[in-house]
Amino acid sequence: MRFLLILSSIVFLMSLIVILVHGDRLLLGDPIKLNNDDVKYIHSAKVLLNEGTLAYNSGNDPSAFIMPGLPIILSGFMAIFGEQHGGVTAFRIFQAFLQAICIFPVYYIARYTFNHRVAIITSLIVAVYIPDYFTSGSILTECIFRFVVLILLCVMITALHTKKTSWYIGVGLLTASAAYFKPQASLFPGIMLFLWLCYRYSFKEIVRFTLTIVAAYILLLIPWWIRNYITFGHFILFTSSAGSPFLLGTRIQYQLPSAGFFEAYPQYDPSTIFIGADRGAVAKGLDILKYGLVHEPLKYIHHYTVGRFRSLYIVPFYLHDIFSIKKNIVGNIQTVIVWSGLIGMLWACVRKTGKRLLPIFLTLLYFTAIQIPFVAMSRYGYPMLTFFILFMSYMIYQVIFTFKRELSSKNEVKEYV
């Protein structure tokens, strides 16, 4: 515990230094032009604070384009510390605290999956993972979302082994909390079905705990549904922009579909094909997919498999240099982490380390699969890098263990001779 406290304190102090040194230079957009997500979040928080209206991409008018989690929290800090630099800086310090606290669930998950030594190695590598320090200074959902997912996974593991209703209520509430930032987390507790079957839960227990999770989830999301119905006059489950990420997800290397597509679908214009949301965007995306899979199957299959994996995990979520550490350096480190993590996964499977691998494997599988139909980028893959680091740490542990064993065997032979 003392080690984790010291390590988390170091992470917090380093994050504070990054925030104080770089500050608004970590912004991706212009606060005047509102040309990126972070400055749009800041604008949304100000409108929410002053007008009581959640707006995004809509001026000061109500919007359901995004989930409200980040604007609500950011507006809270603005209410206390001011709408300008004070509130934004306080929010960044809050994120720095969350990054530091993440060391504890990371250690718990790694120790549960493998052992204490792997957990120590994982915690140390996570503490020096450079994109974390960029994330704590950014005004985006990734920092909070990663924290909630890590805590949620810890609660799921605890609920699995204790079979206590209170822990399953926690699973539902934390899932809804994650959905307030990224709605794709909503089906994440579905992995519990595989865990329940693996741990021989009875049918009665499965039904009871499923209903518990769903009830807690619904309870926390009801305010959002009521707000949307009152504001827009119809039910909106999450946001009204889900079609756009699906459409943009069909775009290969930011290019337009081939010329043959526009000949086959003359109703679409190259200048407007990627503009739109909801049903119209979904229809466009489906037409692009139909044409691509029929006429350019290898290109589109590669895009939705290898291309998705690369976009999510190989490219680091590191959009501004910190202390002159260049992106290509961080990119090389990220490549080592991901490939070492994959080797560690294979090694763990070969050694048959048991059912305790399932929560991590299923988490990685879920958050990778759920992103495949939509636009993929390093932002969305960032929360899962912790688990690649975990398997990398397992590989490092196994290499050290094997080396020590070989060295010990040689020494025993020498003593015998």
N, C-alpha and C positions, 0 to 999 in steps of 0.2 A: 504493500500500500504506500509506503514512504517513497519507493522508487517511482510509482505512478504519479504521486503528488508532485514530486520534483520535476518529472518529465512534463507533466501538463502545465506546470508553472513556467517552464522554459518556453513551451509552445505559446503560451499566453503572452509572455514578454516579447518574444520574437514577432508575434502578430501585431502587438501594440507598436513596435518599432516600425514595421512595414506601414501601418496605418498612419502614424505620425509623420513619417518621411515622405510617403508617396501621396496619401490623401486622395484628393479629387483627380489626380493624374491617373488613377486606376479606373476612372469612368470610361466607358466605351463610347458614349454618345455625347452630344452637345446639349446642355440644359435648356438652351434657347430653341434649338431646332427640334428637340425631342426625337432624335433619329436612332435611338437604340433602346433596348429593354430597360437598362438601368435608369436612365434619365426619365423614361416613361413611368417607371415605378415611383420615382421621387415626385414627379408631377401628380400621379394618382394619390399618393399619400397626402400631399398638400390639399388637393381638392377634397379628399375624404375628411380631412381635419377641419377645413373651413366651411365646406358646403354639406357635409354629411352624405356625399354621393361617391360611389365607387365608379370612377371613370378610367378608361384606358383606350387609346386610339379613338377617342370620341370627344376630344376637347374637355368640356366640363359636364357633358351629358352622361347619364348612366350607361354603363357597359357591362356585358357579361363575357367580354373577350378573354379575360384571365380569371383565375381563382383569386380570392381576396386575401389570402394569408399574409403575403409580404406587405402590401399596402396598409393593412390593419396594424401590423406590428410597427412598421416604420412610422406611421402617423402617430402611434402612441409615444415613440421616442421624440417625435417633433413636438408633441403637445407638452412634453416636460422640458426639453432642452432647446427648443426653437426650431423654426422651419428651415433655417439655412444650414450652416455648417455644424451647428451644435447637435441638432437632431440626427443628421446623417452620420456624424462622427460617433455619437453614442450608439447608433445602430451597428456601426462597424466594430466597436468595442464589444458589443453584445455578441456579434458573430465570432470575434476572437476568443471570447469566453467559451462559446460552443465548440470551437475547434479544439480548444484545450481539454474540455470535458470529454470529447470524443475518444481520448486516449483510454478511458476506463471501459466503455463498451467494446472497443477494439480488443483490449486485453482479454476481457471476459469471453468474447466470441472465439478468439484464437486459442485460449486455454481450454475452452469447452471442446473445440474441434480437435486439437492436438494435445499440447501439454504446456507447462509453464515456460519452458525455454523458447518454444516457438512463439509464445505470447510476448515474451520480452523482446525478441528480435522484431516481431511485427510492430510492436509499440515504438521501438526506436526508429524503424524505417518510416513509419507513418509520421513521426515527429519531425523528420527532415524532408518530407515530401513537399517539394517547392510549390506546386500548384495550390496546395492548401493555404498558403500565405497570400497568394493572389485572391483566392476565393473569400477569405475572411475580410479583405478590404473592398470587395466588389459589392454592388447593390443588386444582387440576383438571388434566386431561390435556392441555389445549389447547396450553400452552407447549411441552412436550416433543414433542408430536405434530407441531406445526408445524416445529420444528427438524429432526426426523427426516425429514419429507416434503421439506423444502428440500434437505437433504443427499442424500436419495435421488434427487431429480430431477437434481441435479448429477452424481451417479454414473451415472445412466441416460444422460445426455447424453454423458459421457466414454466410457462403454462403447459407445455407439452409434458413435462415431467412431474408437475405438481397436481395437474388435473383440477385446479381450483378455479371456480367461476370468476373470482375477482381478477385473476390474471387474464382470462379471456375477455372480460369487459375492457381491460387495458388494451388488448389487441385491437378491439373494435374502435376504441377512442383514438388510439394512436394512428390507426389506418385512416380514419376520417381527418385527423390532424395533418397527415401527409398529403391527403387529397386536397386540402385547402391550399397546398402549394403546387402539387402535381397530381392531377386526377388519375394518372395511369397507375398510381399506387393502390387504387381501390380494390383490385382483384388479387393483390399480393397475398392476403391470408388464405387464398385458395391452395397455396402450397401445403397448408396444414392438413388437407385431406390425405396427401401422400404420407405425411408424417404420422397421422393418426392410424392409417392402415399399417404402416411399418411397425408402429408400437402397439398394434393390436387393440385399438380402442373398440369398444362395442358400438353397435349401430345407434343405440340409445344415447351414448355419450357424444357421438359425432353429431347427431341431430341437436342435442341440447347446447353444445358449445358453438355450433354453427349459428343457431338462433341468437345466442348470447352476443356473438361478434356482430352479426347483422343489426341487432337491436341497438347496440352501443354506437355503431357506425351511423345509423339513421338518425339517432338522437342528436348527434353532434352536427350533422349536415342539414337538419331541418331549418335552422335560421337562414341558410343560404338559399334553400329552395323557396322559402316564404318570401324572402327579399326579391328573388327573380320573378315570382308569380305576381307579386304586387306591382313591381316596376314594369314588367313587360307583358303581363296579362296571360302568360302561358308558362308551363313547367319547363325549366331548363335544368337538366341533371347536373352538369358541370359548367361548361362554357358554350358559347355560340361560335367558337372558332375552330372546332375539331376538324372540319373538312380541309382547312388550309394546310395544316401540317401533313395531312395525307397526300394532298396534291403536290406540295413541295417535295415530299419524299420520293416522288417519281422522277425528280430532276437528277440527271446523272452529270456530275462535275459541273453543276450550275449551267448546263447547256439546255437548249430547247430540244424537244423531240425531233427525230429525223424528218426530212422534207416529206418522206412518204406518208408520215402520220397526217400531215395537214392536207395531203391529197385524199387520204381515206376519210378524213373527218373535216370537210370544208367549213363546217359551222364554227370552227375554232380559228382564232387569229393569233399569230405568233406574238403580237405585241400585248395581248391580254390573257394568254392561255394560263399563266400562273397567278392571275388576280382573281380573288373570290374566296368565299368561305362556305361552310355548311354543305347543303345538298348539291349546289352547283359545283363546288370544288371537288366533292366526292365523285360526281359524275365524270368530270374531266379526268380525274386521277384514274378511275376505272377504265376509261377509254384509252388512256396512254398505256396502262398496264396490258390491256388486251392486245393492242397493236404491238407493243414491245415484246411480249412473251411469244407471240406468233411469228413475227418477222425478225426479231433480234433476241432470241431466247438466251443465248450465252451471255450477252451483254447485260441483260436485265437480271438474270440469275446471279451473276457476279456482283451486280450492284446491290442486291438484297441479301447477300451472304458475306462474302469477303469485304465488299465495299462498306457494308454496314458495320462490320466488326472493326475495320480500320478507323472509320469515322468516329465510332463510339469510344474506342480504347487506345488505339495506337497514337492518335493525335492528342497531345495533352491539353487540358483546359487551362491554358496559360496565355492570356491575351495581351498582357503588358509585362515588360521586363521588370523584375524586382532586383534592385541593387546590381544592375547591369548584367544579370544572368540571362543570356540570350535564349530565345525559344528553341533554337536548334540543339542546344545543350540539354535543355529539359526534354526535348523530343527524343534524344538518344537515350536518356535515362528512362523515359517512359517505355520505350521499345524494350529495353532490358527487363523492366519490371513485368511487362505483359508476357513476354516470351518465357521468362523465368517462372512466372506464375502458372503458365500453361504446362511447363515441365513439372512443376510442383504438383499440379492437379493430376497429371498422368502418374507421377510417382506415388501419390497418395492412393490412387485407384489400384495400382499394381500391388502395393503393400497391404491392400484391403484394410484400411484403417477403421472401417465400420460405419454404423448408422449415423454417427456424429458428423459425418461429412455432408449428409443430406441437406440440412438447413442452408449451408453456404452454396452448394451446387444448385439447389432449387432457387435460391435468391438470384444468383447470377443468371440462371436460365430464364427466370421470369422477366427480370428487368431488361434482358437482351431481347427476348422474344416480343415483349410488349412494344418495343421501339421499332421493330422491323417494318411495320406498315407505314411508319411516319418518317418525317425528316429526321436524320440522325446527325448529331454533332458531338464534339467533346464535352459540351455542357451536360448533355444527357447521360453520357457514360461515366462522368466524373465520380458520382457516388459509389460506383462499383469498383473503382480502382483499389479501394481498401482491401477488397477480397483477393485481388490479384497480388497485392503486397503480402497478404496472409499466406498464400500458397508459395510465393517466392521465399518467404521466411521458412516455410517448411522445407523447401529444397535446400536452402542454406544450412538449416539444422541437420538434414540428412547427409549433406556433403561433409560437414564437420564431424558428425557422428561416425561416418564411414572412415574418414581419415584417421580419427583417433583409434578406431578399432583396428585398422591396418597397422598403425604405428605400434599399438599395444601388442599385436600378434608378433611383429618383428622383434620387439624387445624380449618377448617370452622365448622366442626361438634362440636368440643370442644367449640368454641366460642358461637355456638348456644345453647349448653347445659348450 
